[in-house]
Amino acid sequence: AKSDIAVLILGPTGAGKEVVARMIHELSRRGRHTFQAVNCAALPDTLFESEIFGYEKGAFTGAQDRKPGRVELADQGTLFLDEIGDLSTAAQAKLLRVLEEHRFERLGGTQSVEVDFRLVSATNRPLDEIVGVRRFREDLLCRVNAFAIRLPSLRERPVDIPILASRFVARYCAGNGLPLDGKTFAPEALTRLQAYPWPGNIRELESTVSRAALSAP
């Protein structure tokens, strides 16, 4: 967290990659500045440039005012690119240029804008294999993968399940005006939680705990 090195967080869907990214940001010297999160999987290629780099007034039909992009908003802070493995090759080339030069131009603009941000990326895809079939740029992988953190699936760390489940039920109680220990797990319930494989990982555990807390007296 204390350095500015680019971090790549690897792990299955629902393993808590964005939580780790936010922790890295908050513990860094950039923690008092903005954290900009972009879900690359939900970003169509046609919107990539305007979302990441922003646009000038009149750049296209409907562009009534200048709009800063995520890179510009992340200046002095952290840019988090979730599911970076889903970016198209064209988007990868544009991202690589910004990472190399720390400069960009807004869509429809001619003025170069200088930015200083820290990059944290995440993916559930095997980027090394994608590079091998030329669906991910090797030079971009070198840029984003300066330091890798692998998050294991929840079934690989069953000792964490009771801790997380207790945290989630306490959060449910706090959100519903109950004492933090207003609802707790019976020992046999925790045993069942640890025995389940959790294909949806932490996200599935949290929704299951919330549902149980809602329905249990």
N, C-alpha and C positions, 0 to 999 in steps of 0.2 A: 504493500500500500504506500509506503513512504517514498518509493521511487516513481519515476514517470514512465517506466517500461510498459510496453503494450502487453496486455494480458489476454489470453484466450482461455475461456472457461468451457470445458468439455463435460457433457453429461446428458443423460436421457431427459426427455420432456417431463417437467414437473419436479425436477430434482433440486430446484432452488437456485438456478444460475443467476437470475436477476438479483436475488437477495445478496448473493456473494458479490456481485458487481457493485451494488449500492454500498456494501460494507467497505470494499476497497476504496470507493470514492470518499466515503465519510471519514475514513481513517487517514486519508492522504492530505497533503498540503492544499489540495484543491477542494477540500470538503465544504468550505463555506461558499463555494461557487456552485453553478448549476450542474445538475446531472440530467443529461438528455438521453432518453431511451428510445430506440427505433426498432420496431419489429420488422426485420427485412422480409420475412415470409409473407407478411400482410401488405407489403409495399409493391404495387404493380410497377413494372419497368417504366411505364409512361409517366409515373409520378415521382420516380426516384430523384431526378434532378431538382425539381421544384421543392420537394420535401427536404432533401439533404442540403442543397445550396441556396434555396430561397429564390425569389424572382423580383424583378423590377416592375414598376407600374407600366402597364401596357405590353408586357412580355408576351401575353396571349390573351385571347378573348376572356373577359371576366377578371383579369388582373387589374383591379381598381387602385391598389396601393402597393407599395413595396412590402414584401414579406421576408423576414429573415429565415434562413433555413436552420436545420438542426446543428450543422457544423458551426455556424455563426453564433447560435445560442449557447453552444458548449464552450465558447471562448473562455479561457482561464479555468474551465471545469473539466468534466468527463463526458465523452461521447460513448454510449453503450449501444453496440450493434448486436441485437439478439438474432439468432438464426442467420448468421452471416453466410453460411454455406448455401443459402437459398438465393443469393444475389445472382443476377444474370452476368454474363461475361462482360457486357457493355458497362453495366453498373460497377463491376469490379475495377475496370480500367479507370473510370472516373474517380473512384474512391482511392485507388493507388496513387494517383497524381496528387491528391490533396494530402495524403499521408507523407509523400516525399517532399512536397514543396511547402506545406502548411499555408497555402494560398489557394484561393478559388475565385470564381466569378459567379455572381448571381445569374440566373436564367434571364436572358434579355439584357444583360448588363455588359459593360466594357471595362469597368474598374475592378482591379484585382484587390481582394480583401485578404488581409493577413490574419491568421488565427493561431491560437496556442491552446491545444486541448490534449487530454490524455485519452487514449483509445483502450476500451475494454470490449471484447467481443465474446460471443457465446455461440455454440452450435451443438446439435445432437447428431451431426453427420460426421463420418470419417473423412476429414478433409484431405488426408494423405492419399486415400483411394480416389477421391474426386479429382485431385490434381493429376493422378495417373491417367484418367480418361479425359483430361483436358476440359473439365467443367468448372475448375477453380484454378486461378492463376497461381503459379508457384511463387512468383515474386511477391504477390499479395500475401500469401500464406507466411512467407518469411517476415513480412512487416507486422502482421497481426499476432503471430505466434512467438513473440520474443520470450514469453514465459507462459507455460500452460498449467492450468489447474484442472484436475479431473475430479468431478463430483461422482461418487459411486451412487448406484441406485439404492433405494431404501431397503430392498431385500438384502443388500450387501452389508448393511449396518443396522441389524435389528435392535442393537442396544440403544439406538437413538429413538426408536419408535415410542417408548413410554414417555421420554422427555418431551418430544415434539407433541404427542397427543395431549399431555398435561398442559403444555403451553397453549395449545389451540382451545382446549376446553376453558381455560382461564380467560382467554381472549373473548370467547363467546359469553362468559358470565359478565365480564366487564362491559361488553357491548350491549347487554340486556339488563343492566342495573342490578345485577346479583353480586354478592360477595365473590371474590376470586376463587374461593373454595366452595362456592354454592353448589357445584356439581363436580363429582369426582368419579374415577373409574374403579369398579370392583376388580380385585386381582384376576378373576377369571376373564374379565373383559380385556385386560392388558395382555393376558396370555394369548387370547384369540387374535388381538391386533398384531402381536409379534409373529404369529404363525402364518399370517396372510402375506402373499408375495408382493402386493402393492404395485401392479403394473403402471399405475398412474403416479407413483412416487408420492412426494410430499403434498402435491396439490390434491391427489385423491384422498390422502389421509386427512387433510384439513377439512375437505367437504364431508367426509364420512363422520368425523368427530362433531362437526356443526350439526349435521342431521341427527346424530345420536343425542346430542345435548338438547336439541329442540323437542325430540319425541319422548325423552326419558323424564319421569317425574323427579 
